[in-house]
């Protein structure tokens, strides 16, 4: 499979999972079955006024991708760049799309580039309180300190797939892990909140190298083992692998891994579903149909399954009806073009000005 197919499959697949889970995010399994039947949700249902609507998960993922591209452009043109600072600036742009009026004075937030001008992004889609509060408290761009909270919510892990997709321009697995963990720690201060993000990004990066998912998990575990306070993430991943080893899980089995509201649980649910999936559709529906944070778990699973099966593995009707399909496709194409040297920094500057 070509690299472009895996990159597009992962970014679009995450958005598809997000859109599938959006209508049932706050529903119990019993409520899901009562509304959609004993098998559960099988297709897009209406959320935020339409079918195929994305949530804050995909919104923040897109701004992560934009931040990465701006950081690369800045490094090429200026010779120096702190990527986390540029990603943080991208998250502050996302914050402005959420009708926020509480950003501290003195922060000059750029509104250039094409992404923030995309009208569909200027809509609140149940943004996480931790992301909002941490970004509101920002004293500057890319404060290297961990966020001043003890949150391990899944809002850090669910947005970092682009870091794995851009791995060839970032460096080895260690660099990918560190950048993803640092990006998550801008809003989530608990080690499990940001170590799960590092773990996830390395899985994505490894899948792009055409490794199997079990091999990708080994690569991510190697990096996790270099860090203190890893126990919760390591135990959650082990539980997901043990569950998958017993065969295809039922939704009730998935719920034993937790609800996905916190980072290590969301990661574990996505891993268990991806390990046992028959195909993209099967895995992402399994990741959505449970009591808990259905859009986030299905989004993370969609990132993994999309990297495995590529765009061709995603049902075409889901892609057709996906909100912001064209914009997501454009970001995936640009991530690929820069990663393989088909787009120079000079060419990219207008779309991704380097700050």
C-alpha positions as CSV (number, residue, x, y, z in Angstrom):
1,X,0.0,0.0,0.0
2,X,1.3,3.5,-0.8
3,X,2.2,5.8,1.9
4,X,-0.3,8.4,0.8
5,X,-3.1,5.9,1.1
6,X,-2.1,5.1,4.7
7,X,-1.8,8.8,5.7
8,X,-5.2,9.7,4.1
9,X,-6.8,6.5,5.5
10,X,-5.6,7.4,9.1
11,X,-6.6,11.1,9.1
12,X,-10.0,10.5,7.3
13,X,-10.5,7.3,9.3
14,X,-10.2,9.1,12.6
15,X,-12.8,11.7,11.4
16,X,-15.1,8.9,10.3
17,X,-14.9,7.2,13.7
18,X,-15.5,10.6,15.4
19,X,-18.6,11.2,13.3
20,X,-20.0,7.7,14.0
21,X,-19.5,8.1,17.7
22,X,-20.8,11.7,18.0
23,X,-24.5,10.9,18.2
24,X,-24.0,8.3,21.0
25,X,-21.1,9.9,23.0
26,X,-23.2,10.4,26.1
27,X,-25.4,7.3,25.8
28,X,-25.2,4.1,27.8
29,X,-25.1,0.8,25.9
30,X,-28.6,0.1,26.9
31,X,-29.7,3.4,25.5
32,X,-27.8,2.8,22.3
33,X,-29.5,-0.6,21.8
34,X,-32.9,0.9,22.7
35,X,-32.6,3.5,20.0
36,X,-30.7,1.6,17.2
37,X,-31.5,-2.0,17.8
38,X,-29.7,-4.9,19.6
39,X,-26.6,-4.7,17.4
40,X,-26.3,-1.0,18.1
41,X,-25.4,1.9,15.8
42,X,-24.4,0.8,12.3
43,X,-24.3,4.0,10.3
44,X,-24.1,7.7,10.7
45,X,-26.9,9.3,12.7
46,X,-27.6,12.9,13.1
47,X,-25.5,15.0,15.5
48,X,-25.0,18.8,15.5
49,X,-27.7,19.1,12.8
50,X,-26.4,16.7,10.2
51,X,-25.2,13.1,9.5
52,X,-21.4,12.7,9.4
53,X,-20.7,15.6,11.7
54,X,-17.3,15.8,13.3
55,X,-16.6,16.9,16.9
56,X,-13.9,18.7,18.8
57,X,-11.8,15.5,18.5
58,X,-11.3,16.0,14.7
59,X,-11.2,19.8,15.0
60,X,-8.2,19.6,17.4
61,X,-6.6,16.9,15.3
62,X,-6.7,19.2,12.3
63,X,-5.1,22.0,14.2
64,X,-2.4,19.6,15.4
65,X,-1.7,18.8,11.7
66,X,-1.6,22.5,10.9
67,X,0.7,23.2,13.8
68,X,3.1,20.5,12.6
69,X,3.2,21.9,9.1
70,X,3.7,25.4,10.3
71,X,6.6,24.3,12.5
72,X,8.2,22.5,9.7
73,X,7.9,25.5,7.4
74,X,9.4,27.7,10.1
75,X,12.3,25.4,10.7
76,X,13.1,25.3,7.0
77,X,12.8,29.0,6.4
78,X,14.2,30.4,9.7
79,X,16.5,27.6,10.7
80,X,15.1,27.3,14.3
81,X,11.8,26.2,15.7
82,X,10.3,24.8,18.9
83,X,7.5,22.6,17.4
84,X,5.5,22.5,20.6
85,X,5.2,26.3,20.6
86,X,3.8,26.3,17.1
87,X,1.4,23.5,17.9
88,X,0.3,25.4,21.0
89,X,-0.3,28.5,18.9
90,X,-2.5,26.3,16.6
91,X,-4.5,25.1,19.6
92,X,-5.1,28.8,20.6
93,X,-6.4,29.3,17.0
94,X,-8.8,26.4,17.6
95,X,-9.8,28.1,20.9
96,X,-10.8,31.2,19.0
97,X,-13.1,29.1,16.8
98,X,-15.0,28.0,19.9
99,X,-16.5,31.5,20.5
100,X,-14.1,32.0,23.3
101,X,-13.6,35.5,24.7
102,X,-11.4,34.6,27.7
103,X,-7.9,34.4,26.1
104,X,-5.5,36.5,28.0
105,X,-4.7,40.0,26.7
106,X,-1.3,40.4,25.1
107,X,-1.4,37.2,23.2
108,X,-1.4,38.0,19.5
109,X,-3.0,35.0,17.9
110,X,-2.5,34.8,14.2
111,X,-5.6,34.3,11.9
112,X,-3.7,33.7,8.7
113,X,-3.4,30.4,6.8
114,X,-6.4,28.6,5.3
115,X,-7.5,26.3,8.1
116,X,-8.9,28.9,10.5
117,X,-10.9,30.5,7.7
118,X,-12.8,27.3,7.2
119,X,-16.3,28.2,8.3
120,X,-17.3,24.7,9.4
121,X,-14.6,24.8,12.1
122,X,-16.3,27.7,13.9
123,X,-18.7,25.6,15.8
124,X,-18.7,24.2,19.3
125,X,-18.8,20.4,19.3
126,X,-18.8,19.6,23.0
127,X,-15.2,20.7,23.6
128,X,-13.4,19.2,26.6
129,X,-13.3,21.4,29.6
130,X,-9.7,20.6,30.4
131,X,-8.6,21.7,26.9
132,X,-10.6,24.9,27.2
133,X,-9.4,25.8,30.7
134,X,-5.7,25.0,30.0
135,X,-5.6,27.0,26.8
136,X,-7.5,29.9,28.4
137,X,-4.7,30.0,31.1
138,X,-1.9,30.3,28.5
139,X,0.7,32.9,29.3
140,X,2.4,32.5,26.0
141,X,3.0,30.2,23.1
142,X,4.4,26.8,23.8
143,X,5.0,27.1,27.5
144,X,7.4,24.2,28.0
145,X,5.9,23.4,31.4
146,X,3.3,20.7,31.7
147,X,-0.3,22.0,32.0
148,X,-1.1,23.1,35.6
149,X,-3.7,20.4,36.2
150,X,-3.8,16.7,37.0
151,X,-6.0,15.7,34.2
152,X,-5.6,12.5,32.2
153,X,-8.7,13.0,30.1
154,X,-8.6,11.6,26.6
155,X,-8.4,15.1,25.1
156,X,-4.6,14.9,24.7
157,X,-4.4,11.4,23.1
158,X,-7.3,11.8,20.7
159,X,-5.7,14.6,18.7
160,X,-2.1,13.5,18.1
161,X,-2.3,11.0,15.2
162,X,-0.8,13.6,12.8
163,X,2.4,13.5,14.7
164,X,2.7,9.8,13.9
165,X,1.7,10.5,10.3
166,X,4.5,13.1,10.0
167,X,7.1,10.8,11.6
168,X,9.5,10.8,8.7
169,X,9.9,14.5,9.1
170,X,10.2,14.4,12.9
171,X,12.7,11.6,13.4
172,X,12.8,8.2,15.1
173,X,10.2,6.7,17.4
174,X,11.7,8.4,20.4
175,X,11.3,11.8,18.8
176,X,7.7,11.0,17.8
177,X,6.8,9.8,21.3
178,X,8.3,12.9,22.9
179,X,6.6,15.4,20.6
180,X,3.2,13.8,21.0
181,X,3.6,13.6,24.7
182,X,4.7,17.2,24.8
183,X,1.8,18.3,22.6
184,X,-0.7,16.5,24.9
185,X,0.9,18.0,28.0
186,X,0.1,21.5,26.9
187,X,-3.4,20.7,28.2
188,X,-3.2,17.5,30.2
189,X,-0.8,17.4,33.2
190,X,-1.2,13.9,34.4
191,X,1.5,11.5,33.1
192,X,-1.1,9.0,31.9
193,X,-2.7,11.8,29.9
194,X,0.4,12.6,27.9
195,X,2.3,9.3,27.9
196,X,-0.8,7.6,26.3
197,X,-0.5,10.3,23.5
198,X,3.1,9.4,23.0
199,X,2.3,5.7,22.8
200,X,-0.5,6.3,20.3
201,X,1.6,8.4,18.0
202,X,4.3,5.8,17.8
203,X,1.8,3.1,16.9
204,X,0.6,5.3,14.0
205,X,4.2,6.0,12.9
206,X,5.0,2.2,13.0
207,X,1.9,1.3,10.9
208,X,3.1,3.7,8.2
209,X,6.2,1.5,8.0
210,X,4.0,-1.4,6.9
211,X,4.5,-3.2,10.2
212,X,1.7,-5.3,11.8
213,X,-0.3,-3.8,14.6
214,X,1.2,-6.2,17.2
215,X,4.7,-5.1,16.0
216,X,3.6,-1.5,16.2
217,X,2.5,-2.0,19.8
218,X,5.9,-3.5,20.6
219,X,7.6,-0.4,19.2
220,X,5.4,1.9,21.3
221,X,6.0,-0.2,24.4
222,X,9.7,0.1,23.9
223,X,9.4,3.9,24.1
224,X,6.9,3.9,27.0
225,X,9.3,1.8,29.0
226,X,11.8,4.7,29.0
227,X,9.4,6.8,31.1
228,X,8.5,7.0,34.7
229,X,4.9,6.9,35.8
230,X,4.0,4.6,32.9
231,X,2.2,2.0,34.9
232,X,-1.4,3.0,34.2
233,X,-0.8,3.2,30.4
234,X,1.2,-0.1,30.4
235,X,-1.5,-1.9,32.4
236,X,-4.3,-0.6,30.1
237,X,-2.5,-1.7,27.0
238,X,-1.8,-5.1,28.5
239,X,-5.5,-5.4,29.4
240,X,-6.5,-4.6,25.8
241,X,-4.1,-7.2,24.4
242,X,-5.3,-9.8,26.8
243,X,-8.9,-9.1,25.8
244,X,-8.1,-9.3,22.1
245,X,-6.3,-12.6,22.6
246,X,-9.5,-14.2,23.7
247,X,-11.2,-13.4,20.4
248,X,-13.6,-10.8,19.2
249,X,-15.0,-8.9,22.2
250,X,-18.6,-8.0,22.8
251,X,-19.5,-4.4,23.8
252,X,-19.8,-5.6,27.4
253,X,-16.3,-6.9,27.2
254,X,-15.0,-3.6,25.8
255,X,-16.6,-1.8,28.8
256,X,-14.4,-3.7,31.2
257,X,-11.5,-1.6,29.8
258,X,-13.4,1.5,31.0
259,X,-15.5,4.2,29.4
260,X,-12.7,5.9,27.5
261,X,-13.1,9.2,29.2
262,X,-9.5,9.1,30.4
263,X,-6.5,8.7,28.1
264,X,-5.3,5.2,28.9
265,X,-8.8,3.8,28.7
266,X,-9.5,5.4,25.3
267,X,-6.2,4.1,24.0
268,X,-6.9,0.6,25.3
269,X,-10.4,0.4,23.8
270,X,-9.1,1.5,20.4
271,X,-6.3,-1.0,20.5
272,X,-8.6,-3.9,21.5
273,X,-11.0,-3.0,18.7
274,X,-8.2,-2.6,16.1
275,X,-6.6,-5.9,17.1
276,X,-9.8,-7.8,16.6
277,X,-11.3,-6.0,13.7
278,X,-12.3,-7.9,10.6
279,X,-12.0,-4.7,8.6
280,X,-12.3,-0.9,9.1
281,X,-16.1,-0.9,9.4
282,X,-16.2,-3.7,11.9
283,X,-13.5,-2.2,14.1
284,X,-14.7,1.3,14.2
285,X,-18.3,0.3,15.0
286,X,-17.0,-1.9,17.8
287,X,-15.1,1.1,19.2
288,X,-18.2,3.3,19.1
289,X,-20.8,1.0,20.5
290,X,-20.3,1.1,24.2
291,X,-21.2,3.2,27.3
292,X,-18.6,6.0,27.3
293,X,-16.7,8.4,25.1
294,X,-17.8,6.8,21.9
295,X,-16.5,9.5,19.5
296,X,-13.0,9.6,21.0
297,X,-12.6,5.8,21.2
298,X,-13.9,5.4,17.6
299,X,-11.8,8.3,16.4
300,X,-8.6,6.7,17.8
301,X,-9.5,3.3,16.4
302,X,-10.3,4.9,13.1
303,X,-6.8,6.5,13.0
304,X,-5.3,3.0,13.6
305,X,-7.5,1.1,11.2
306,X,-7.2,3.7,8.5
307,X,-3.4,3.5,8.7
308,X,-3.8,-0.3,8.3
309,X,-6.4,-0.6,5.6
310,X,-5.9,2.8,3.8
311,X,-8.6,5.0,2.3
312,X,-9.9,2.1,0.1
313,X,-10.8,0.2,3.3
314,X,-13.2,2.9,4.5
315,X,-16.8,2.6,3.3
316,X,-17.2,5.1,0.5
317,X,-20.6,6.3,1.6
318,X,-19.1,7.3,5.0
319,X,-16.3,9.3,3.3
320,X,-18.9,10.9,1.0
321,X,-21.1,12.1,3.8
322,X,-18.2,13.1,6.2
323,X,-18.2,16.7,7.2
324,X,-15.1,18.6,6.1
325,X,-14.0,15.6,3.9
326,X,-12.2,17.9,1.4
327,X,-10.4,19.9,4.1
328,X,-9.2,16.7,5.9
329,X,-8.1,15.2,2.6
330,X,-6.1,18.4,1.9
331,X,-4.3,18.3,5.2
332,X,-3.4,14.6,4.7
333,X,-2.2,15.4,1.2
334,X,0.0,18.2,2.4
335,X,1.4,16.1,5.3
336,X,2.4,13.5,2.7
337,X,3.8,16.0,0.2
338,X,6.1,17.7,2.7
339,X,7.1,14.3,4.2
340,X,8.3,13.0,0.8
341,X,9.8,16.3,-0.4
342,X,7.1,17.2,-3.0
343,X,6.4,20.6,-1.4
344,X,9.0,23.1,-0.4
345,X,8.7,25.5,2.6
346,X,8.5,28.4,0.1
347,X,5.5,26.7,-1.6
348,X,3.8,26.0,1.7
349,X,4.3,29.3,3.4
350,X,1.0,31.0,2.4
351,X,-1.0,28.0,3.5
352,X,1.1,27.3,6.6
353,X,2.9,30.5,7.7
354,X,5.6,29.5,10.1
355,X,4.3,30.6,13.5
